Amino acid sequence: MPRNNITINIESNNSTRNSTPTYEKSEEELKERQSKRQKVLKEKKLPAEKDAILKSGQSTGTKIKHHAQDLYFGKQYHKLDNVQKDSISNGFNSILDLTNNRPEENGQRSLFTNEEWLKFNSKWNKQKNWDQLDDDVQRMLKTIENLAVNDLKKAYVKTLSYQTKYALTENEVYFEVYACV
């Protein structure tokens, strides 16, 4: 007897019938259920939050979460492009990616005006502005790098000599780093 079949004896007519349980729904039933679910989910958007950042009154978090929700529902995640996937995963996790400044159609950057985006970046995207190295220091570091390709010991000795030369100056630290590496 096959594994999924159930034998049922019906005593009234003394016949034996085999019955196979059906777990598969028709394609139409599945689409109907999915459509109902999507309708309910769209009606029940994520709760609104408030902050004083955007003039529209809608919070940044609400905006990125609703965007993620709109991109996600009714679609198959694996068929979305990378920009959409990033917006969905960041949005549902309440992350505004300030490092992605590309103005792609479905990216988070497209949700905000230039003024709002600049405001976000000036307030939260703190980046270190490194001072330019002196030309002499750059040249010496390049010499060390070139030596290191063929002979690490020579590069190390050269680094120590430069470190000694620049001892007690602001440039000493660059050669200390190279000596450690």
Protein Blocks (a to p, Z undefined) as FASTA:
>chain_A
ZZkbccdddfklopacdddddfbdcfklmmmmmmmmmmmmmmmgcdddddfkbmnlpafk
lmmmmmmmmmmnopafklpcfklmmmmmmmmnopacfklmcfcfklmklmpcfklmmmmm
mmmmccdddddddfklmmmmmmmmmmmmmommlmmmmmmmmmmmmgoiaklmmmmmmmmZ
Z
